[in-house]
Amino acid sequence: MIEPIDQSRREQVLERTEHFIIEAEAALERPFDRIPVRFDLRGTTAGMFRADGRQREIRYNPWIFAKYWDVNLHGTVPHEVAHYIVHEVYGPRRVKPHGQEWQALMHYFGADPEVTFKLDLEDIPQRRQRTHPYRCDCRDHQISTTRHNRMLKGAGQYLCRYCNGPLRYAG
């Protein structure tokens, strides 16, 4: 099992994040707030910019950074900073997440505007969602907790791909 990056590497990621924010300030001739940077992301995502109202943060996955240090330091960090800057300049939902504004900023940063990477994540701890047993007319199904909760609330109905029959809880 991979160990997450240590404090020294976290400091390097924070410095790199700051570097790209400073570059964006110079290019766009305006200041940007310094937002929280967390190392609490899990699963298969290396980084994430998240905005909820005026609360904004960048989250990094310390296990993926540990396994693929260079790829993430030079790819994921500018990727997430670019999301943050585009959000601040254009506002939420005004431009596509990986649209031309984001791509232009990635080019300015000297980073590849590739959206995702395909790397082996076998040694990385994965977040697993619990499943719930459901049945249709032809077979058993395992439904995610998200879909299960939607069905319990009456906000969603799911059909089998094979027999087109409705899924019924079998728990």
BALOBA-1460 file (C-alpha; in Angstrom, 3 decimals):
// residues 171
<rec num="1" residu="m" x="0.000" y="0.000" z="0.000"/>
<rec num="2" residu="i" x="1.268" y="3.470" z="-0.913"/>
<rec num="3" residu="e" x="1.903" y="5.930" z="1.919"/>
<rec num="4" residu="p" x="0.613" y="9.514" z="1.440"/>
<rec num="5" residu="i" x="3.094" y="12.325" z="0.782"/>
<rec num="6" residu="d" x="4.889" y="13.693" z="3.839"/>
<rec num="7" residu="q" x="4.880" y="17.252" z="5.165"/>
<rec num="8" residu="s" x="7.904" y="18.236" z="3.073"/>
<rec num="9" residu="r" x="6.178" y="17.211" z="-0.148"/>
<rec num="10" residu="r" x="2.956" y="18.898" z="0.969"/>
<rec num="11" residu="e" x="4.910" y="22.129" z="1.373"/>
<rec num="12" residu="q" x="6.233" y="21.734" z="-2.173"/>
<rec num="13" residu="v" x="2.674" y="21.299" z="-3.469"/>
<rec num="14" residu="l" x="1.576" y="24.399" z="-1.547"/>
<rec num="15" residu="e" x="4.502" y="26.384" z="-3.004"/>
<rec num="16" residu="r" x="3.632" y="25.201" z="-6.518"/>
<rec num="17" residu="t" x="-0.028" y="26.126" z="-5.981"/>
<rec num="18" residu="e" x="1.040" y="29.602" z="-4.836"/>
<rec num="19" residu="h" x="3.374" y="29.877" z="-7.846"/>
<rec num="20" residu="f" x="0.508" y="29.388" z="-10.301"/>
<rec num="21" residu="i" x="-1.772" y="31.796" z="-8.449"/>
<rec num="22" residu="i" x="0.981" y="34.434" z="-8.660"/>
<rec num="23" residu="e" x="1.395" y="33.706" z="-12.389"/>
<rec num="24" residu="a" x="-2.347" y="34.170" z="-12.914"/>
<rec num="25" residu="e" x="-2.268" y="37.453" z="-10.968"/>
<rec num="26" residu="a" x="0.510" y="38.729" z="-13.223"/>
<rec num="27" residu="a" x="-1.233" y="37.615" z="-16.421"/>
<rec num="28" residu="l" x="-4.659" y="38.940" z="-15.489"/>
<rec num="29" residu="e" x="-3.380" y="41.985" z="-13.578"/>
<rec num="30" residu="r" x="-5.564" y="41.398" z="-10.542"/>
<rec num="31" residu="p" x="-5.231" y="39.747" z="-7.141"/>
<rec num="32" residu="f" x="-6.790" y="36.439" z="-6.172"/>
<rec num="33" residu="d" x="-7.673" y="35.265" z="-2.685"/>
<rec num="34" residu="r" x="-5.574" y="32.550" z="-1.118"/>
<rec num="35" residu="i" x="-7.976" y="29.714" z="-0.522"/>
<rec num="36" residu="p" x="-7.567" y="26.619" z="1.653"/>
<rec num="37" residu="v" x="-5.557" y="23.770" z="0.169"/>
<rec num="38" residu="r" x="-6.283" y="20.388" z="1.691"/>
<rec num="39" residu="f" x="-4.686" y="16.983" z="1.292"/>
<rec num="40" residu="d" x="-7.802" y="14.974" z="2.132"/>
<rec num="41" residu="l" x="-9.008" y="13.731" z="-1.242"/>
<rec num="42" residu="r" x="-9.372" y="9.976" z="-1.597"/>
<rec num="43" residu="g" x="-10.257" y="7.581" z="-4.372"/>
<rec num="44" residu="t" x="-9.223" y="7.861" z="-8.012"/>
<rec num="45" residu="t" x="-9.180" y="11.656" z="-8.326"/>
<rec num="46" residu="a" x="-5.795" y="13.368" z="-7.986"/>
<rec num="47" residu="g" x="-7.140" y="16.872" z="-7.401"/>
<rec num="48" residu="m" x="-10.312" y="18.904" z="-7.159"/>
<rec num="49" residu="f" x="-11.307" y="22.555" z="-7.008"/>
<rec num="50" residu="r" x="-14.557" y="22.951" z="-5.102"/>
<rec num="51" residu="a" x="-16.725" y="26.022" z="-4.672"/>
<rec num="52" residu="d" x="-19.810" y="26.238" z="-2.501"/>
<rec num="53" residu="g" x="-21.085" y="29.793" z="-2.346"/>
<rec num="54" residu="r" x="-18.141" y="31.944" z="-1.281"/>
<rec num="55" residu="q" x="-16.335" y="28.942" z="0.201"/>
<rec num="56" residu="r" x="-13.675" y="27.716" z="-2.185"/>
<rec num="57" residu="e" x="-10.923" y="25.154" z="-1.740"/>
<rec num="58" residu="i" x="-8.443" y="23.020" z="-3.610"/>
<rec num="59" residu="r" x="-8.130" y="19.396" z="-2.538"/>
<rec num="60" residu="y" x="-5.346" y="16.999" z="-3.446"/>
<rec num="61" residu="n" x="-5.057" y="13.238" z="-3.075"/>
<rec num="62" residu="p" x="-1.827" y="12.626" z="-1.104"/>
<rec num="63" residu="w" x="-1.685" y="8.930" z="-2.095"/>
<rec num="64" residu="i" x="-1.845" y="9.593" z="-5.841"/>
<rec num="65" residu="f" x="0.715" y="12.400" z="-5.437"/>
<rec num="66" residu="a" x="2.994" y="9.925" z="-3.632"/>
<rec num="67" residu="k" x="2.756" y="7.350" z="-6.397"/>
<rec num="68" residu="y" x="2.994" y="9.798" z="-9.315"/>
<rec num="69" residu="w" x="4.818" y="12.806" z="-7.882"/>
<rec num="70" residu="d" x="6.084" y="14.521" z="-11.057"/>
<rec num="71" residu="v" x="2.900" y="13.965" z="-13.062"/>
<rec num="72" residu="n" x="0.813" y="15.569" z="-10.332"/>
<rec num="73" residu="l" x="3.157" y="18.385" z="-9.380"/>
<rec num="74" residu="h" x="3.378" y="19.498" z="-13.019"/>
<rec num="75" residu="g" x="-0.123" y="18.518" z="-14.164"/>
<rec num="76" residu="t" x="-2.654" y="18.336" z="-11.344"/>
<rec num="77" residu="v" x="-1.532" y="21.462" z="-9.481"/>
<rec num="78" residu="p" x="-1.854" y="23.841" z="-12.470"/>
<rec num="79" residu="h" x="-5.059" y="22.025" z="-13.485"/>
<rec num="80" residu="e" x="-6.768" y="22.792" z="-10.167"/>
<rec num="81" residu="v" x="-5.376" y="26.328" z="-9.913"/>
<rec num="82" residu="a" x="-6.699" y="27.002" z="-13.428"/>
<rec num="83" residu="h" x="-10.171" y="25.836" z="-12.307"/>
<rec num="84" residu="y" x="-9.978" y="28.198" z="-9.341"/>
<rec num="85" residu="i" x="-8.874" y="31.194" z="-11.444"/>
<rec num="86" residu="v" x="-11.500" y="30.583" z="-14.152"/>
<rec num="87" residu="h" x="-14.158" y="30.335" z="-11.431"/>
<rec num="88" residu="e" x="-13.030" y="33.637" z="-9.931"/>
<rec num="89" residu="v" x="-12.864" y="35.462" z="-13.274"/>
<rec num="90" residu="y" x="-16.019" y="34.131" z="-14.946"/>
<rec num="91" residu="g" x="-18.136" y="32.953" z="-12.030"/>
<rec num="92" residu="p" x="-19.786" y="29.583" z="-11.511"/>
<rec num="93" residu="r" x="-21.465" y="27.894" z="-14.479"/>
<rec num="94" residu="r" x="-20.644" y="30.695" z="-16.944"/>
<rec num="95" residu="v" x="-18.022" y="28.710" z="-18.867"/>
<rec num="96" residu="k" x="-17.339" y="25.041" z="-19.484"/>
<rec num="97" residu="p" x="-15.133" y="23.425" z="-16.805"/>
<rec num="98" residu="h" x="-12.451" y="22.485" z="-19.350"/>
<rec num="99" residu="g" x="-13.437" y="25.086" z="-21.924"/>
<rec num="100" residu="q" x="-11.284" y="27.502" z="-23.882"/>
<rec num="101" residu="e" x="-10.747" y="29.849" z="-20.909"/>
<rec num="102" residu="w" x="-9.395" y="27.019" z="-18.772"/>
<rec num="103" residu="q" x="-7.307" y="25.654" z="-21.649"/>
<rec num="104" residu="a" x="-5.817" y="29.098" z="-22.361"/>
<rec num="105" residu="l" x="-4.757" y="29.401" z="-18.722"/>
<rec num="106" residu="m" x="-3.230" y="25.908" z="-18.782"/>
<rec num="107" residu="h" x="-1.224" y="26.885" z="-21.886"/>
<rec num="108" residu="y" x="-0.119" y="30.077" z="-20.140"/>
<rec num="109" residu="f" x="1.050" y="27.980" z="-17.187"/>
<rec num="110" residu="g" x="3.004" y="25.787" z="-19.597"/>
<rec num="111" residu="a" x="0.932" y="22.768" z="-18.585"/>
<rec num="112" residu="d" x="-0.767" y="20.143" z="-20.722"/>
<rec num="113" residu="p" x="-4.518" y="20.884" z="-20.858"/>
<rec num="114" residu="e" x="-5.286" y="17.161" z="-20.649"/>
<rec num="115" residu="v" x="-8.438" y="16.588" z="-18.618"/>
<rec num="116" residu="t" x="-7.728" y="13.198" z="-17.025"/>
<rec num="117" residu="f" x="-4.882" y="10.762" z="-16.770"/>
<rec num="118" residu="k" x="-4.948" y="6.989" z="-16.977"/>
<rec num="119" residu="l" x="-2.486" y="5.590" z="-14.479"/>
<rec num="120" residu="d" x="-2.382" y="2.422" z="-12.419"/>
<rec num="121" residu="l" x="-4.048" y="3.177" z="-9.068"/>
<rec num="122" residu="e" x="-3.898" y="-0.355" z="-7.670"/>
<rec num="123" residu="d" x="-1.962" y="0.567" z="-4.499"/>
<rec num="124" residu="i" x="-4.105" y="3.659" z="-3.800"/>
<rec num="125" residu="p" x="-6.813" y="3.387" z="-1.103"/>
<rec num="126" residu="q" x="-10.191" y="3.535" z="-2.809"/>
<rec num="127" residu="r" x="-13.451" y="4.847" z="-1.482"/>
<rec num="128" residu="r" x="-16.129" y="2.226" z="-1.970"/>
<rec num="129" residu="q" x="-19.801" y="3.022" z="-1.837"/>
<rec num="130" residu="r" x="-22.063" y="0.502" z="-0.182"/>
<rec num="131" residu="t" x="-24.527" y="-1.308" z="-2.434"/>
<rec num="132" residu="h" x="-28.079" y="-2.533" z="-1.846"/>
<rec num="133" residu="p" x="-29.794" y="-5.622" z="-3.290"/>
<rec num="134" residu="y" x="-32.508" y="-5.046" z="-5.903"/>
<rec num="135" residu="r" x="-34.333" y="-7.412" z="-8.223"/>
<rec num="136" residu="c" x="-36.141" y="-7.125" z="-11.550"/>
<rec num="137" residu="d" x="-38.004" y="-9.777" z="-13.564"/>
<rec num="138" residu="c" x="-34.822" y="-11.409" z="-14.859"/>
<rec num="139" residu="r" x="-31.931" y="-10.989" z="-12.384"/>
<rec num="140" residu="d" x="-30.432" y="-9.530" z="-9.193"/>
<rec num="141" residu="h" x="-28.828" y="-6.077" z="-9.130"/>
<rec num="142" residu="q" x="-26.563" y="-4.193" z="-6.736"/>
<rec num="143" residu="i" x="-27.608" y="-0.522" z="-6.500"/>
<rec num="144" residu="s" x="-25.432" y="2.258" z="-5.064"/>
<rec num="145" residu="t" x="-26.487" y="4.011" z="-1.871"/>
<rec num="146" residu="t" x="-27.117" y="7.185" z="-3.875"/>
<rec num="147" residu="r" x="-29.608" y="5.469" z="-6.194"/>
<rec num="148" residu="h" x="-31.098" y="3.479" z="-3.314"/>
<rec num="149" residu="n" x="-31.803" y="6.713" z="-1.401"/>
<rec num="150" residu="r" x="-33.343" y="8.318" z="-4.494"/>
<rec num="151" residu="m" x="-35.656" y="5.352" z="-4.890"/>
<rec num="152" residu="l" x="-36.645" y="5.431" z="-1.209"/>
<rec num="153" residu="k" x="-37.554" y="9.122" z="-1.542"/>
<rec num="154" residu="g" x="-39.514" y="8.461" z="-4.708"/>
<rec num="155" residu="a" x="-37.169" y="10.732" z="-6.654"/>
<rec num="156" residu="g" x="-35.923" y="8.040" z="-8.995"/>
<rec num="157" residu="q" x="-37.021" y="4.844" z="-10.648"/>
<rec num="158" residu="y" x="-34.567" y="2.536" z="-12.359"/>
<rec num="159" residu="l" x="-35.207" y="-0.091" z="-15.010"/>
<rec num="160" residu="c" x="-33.235" y="-3.191" z="-15.899"/>
<rec num="161" residu="r" x="-31.154" y="-2.807" z="-19.070"/>
<rec num="162" residu="y" x="-32.043" y="-6.326" z="-20.173"/>
<rec num="163" residu="c" x="-35.750" y="-6.869" z="-19.462"/>
<rec num="164" residu="n" x="-36.741" y="-3.201" z="-18.996"/>
<rec num="165" residu="g" x="-38.539" y="-4.215" z="-15.778"/>
<rec num="166" residu="p" x="-38.569" y="-1.940" z="-12.721"/>
<rec num="167" residu="l" x="-36.032" y="-2.629" z="-9.984"/>
<rec num="168" residu="r" x="-37.564" y="-3.577" z="-6.610"/>
<rec num="169" residu="y" x="-35.762" y="-3.579" z="-3.272"/>
<rec num="170" residu="a" x="-34.821" y="-7.108" z="-2.212"/>
<rec num="171" residu="g" x="-33.211" y="-6.380" z="1.176"/>
